[in-house]
Amino acid sequence: MRKDKEQQKKVSCEQLKLFTRKGEPADGEAGGTSDATETGAELSSRLNQQRTLTEHILERIVDYGNLDKAYRQVKSNDGSSGVDGMEIEELRQWLGGHIKELQESILQEQYQVSAVRKVEIPKQTGGTRMLGIPTVKDRLIQQAIHQELNRYYEPYFSDHSYGFRPGRNAGQAILQASAYIAEGREWVVDIDLEKFFDKINHDRLMQRLSKGIGDKRLLRLINAYLKTGMMTDGLIEQRTAGTPQGSPLSPLLSNIVLDELDRELEKRGLHFCRYADDCNIFVRSKKAGERVLASLTDFIEKKLKLKVNRAKSGVRHCSEVKFLGYTVMPEGKIRVADKSIVRLNDKIKELTIRSRGVTLAQIVKELNAVIMGWTNYFHLANSWLSTFRELDGWLRRKLRCYRLKQCGRKHTIFKFLRSFDIPINTSWNVVMYSGGWWNMSQKKAVGEAMNLQWFARLGLQSLHVRMTG
């Protein structure tokens, strides 16, 4: 029995090697792709071959090894429970007694997909974003599907696509955008797809999947997940379009949908970067960009059945475009976008509000987590870095203000300043004539007391130091 399984696995691997491009890994890891765009005949031939290789893919999806890998991924992603209330910690125990039953129900097409729990979260740009939280069992199955299908689709996605892909990230997209702009393509066709995840056309997606997936059972299961209702306050709302963010399968399905757009852009010889539904195209003149925007809007809306947000889309000079939180300047210089800095300021204000009533050490700990995460993401910035020296100064003043308010009464503030050997008269002048915490925090004596060394002893990270290395 074991030998048969090993032989079947070996045959499957050999088939997959035949299918993948020369020089590319078969397991979905990042690898180089051919510069040449696939012709229609090559694409048709590849999809026919893929359909043959995936005629019994559902057996591989529910294989113990694949489900175990899926469980570990779901657990690492964490997340809250779905409509059934089952937490991730409970899933392994449940699987211990029901895994065979789960496998059989999927293979016999008797598995019942659960509704997803609807959650709306505020968007950074205003409004709300709808998330759909599947049950942990459905997350497990969707992750298992993703892992197997990704082996076939990932090697053929465009080199210009960076979102939701192994070995690829937003930083690579920014560096590629910088290279295009450094070559003189300073005009950006900025295409915004209106509520992309909510508007994906189910019929077109299923038709596209059916061209490359031979297992009809899997197609019906994916279709069931697409059409699963969303539950709010005990009521289920049926879906006729879209794939909810929060589903492990949504990233792959979104890339399959937008792969058509990538192929069209490559066919036209355009220079572009796409991260999920965020797509920027780089051209040498505004006039050329306007032509590209008009023709692509027509392609996206008529062929892909998606909606372009005309209010947010446009042709803009690179210095006016925010892409993945950055702005790429002429000659390819990279800076943090203004809106990203505004959001950082808002977060710092939220953490340092004087009415929080927590220790200064706790605030510094929370600030450090924000600063390290933020600078790790924005480490590519190489321009306008003096902004972060100013931000550091403003942040230290916010913390001085917080510490002074913790003292409360004037006499306590006086004693606090004296503990730093600030002269008696100077300390009393600060206390008696400052006119409020914020004004007090900028006094020279306060700065001398709570100086850079004092903040260093607290362990406060510096935005400027981290951004400049």
Secondary structure as GFF3:
##gff-version 3
##sequence-region A 1 469
A	DSSP	alpha_helix	2	19	.	.	.	ID=ss1
A	DSSP	alpha_helix	40	53	.	.	.	ID=ss2
A	DSSP	alpha_helix	57	61	.	.	.	ID=ss3
A	DSSP	alpha_helix	64	77	.	.	.	ID=ss4
A	DSSP	alpha_helix	88	107	.	.	.	ID=ss5
A	DSSP	beta_strand	116	122	.	.	.	ID=ss6
A	DSSP	beta_strand	128	133	.	.	.	ID=ss7
A	DSSP	alpha_helix	136	153	.	.	.	ID=ss8
A	DSSP	three_ten_helix	154	156	.	.	.	ID=ss9
A	DSSP	alpha_helix	170	182	.	.	.	ID=ss10
A	DSSP	beta_strand	187	192	.	.	.	ID=ss11
A	DSSP	alpha_helix	196	199	.	.	.	ID=ss12
A	DSSP	alpha_helix	202	212	.	.	.	ID=ss13
A	DSSP	alpha_helix	216	227	.	.	.	ID=ss14
A	DSSP	beta_strand	230	232	.	.	.	ID=ss15
A	DSSP	beta_strand	235	237	.	.	.	ID=ss16
A	DSSP	alpha_helix	250	267	.	.	.	ID=ss17
A	DSSP	beta_strand	271	275	.	.	.	ID=ss18
A	DSSP	beta_strand	278	283	.	.	.	ID=ss19
A	DSSP	alpha_helix	286	302	.	.	.	ID=ss20
A	DSSP	beta_strand	314	317	.	.	.	ID=ss21
A	DSSP	three_ten_helix	318	320	.	.	.	ID=ss22
A	DSSP	beta_strand	326	328	.	.	.	ID=ss23
A	DSSP	three_ten_helix	330	332	.	.	.	ID=ss24
A	DSSP	beta_strand	334	336	.	.	.	ID=ss25
A	DSSP	alpha_helix	338	352	.	.	.	ID=ss26
A	DSSP	alpha_helix	360	377	.	.	.	ID=ss27
A	DSSP	alpha_helix	386	407	.	.	.	ID=ss28
A	DSSP	alpha_helix	410	418	.	.	.	ID=ss29
A	DSSP	alpha_helix	424	433	.	.	.	ID=ss30
A	DSSP	alpha_helix	437	441	.	.	.	ID=ss31
A	DSSP	alpha_helix	444	449	.	.	.	ID=ss32
A	DSSP	alpha_helix	452	458	.	.	.	ID=ss33
A	DSSP	alpha_helix	463	468	.	.	.	ID=ss34
###
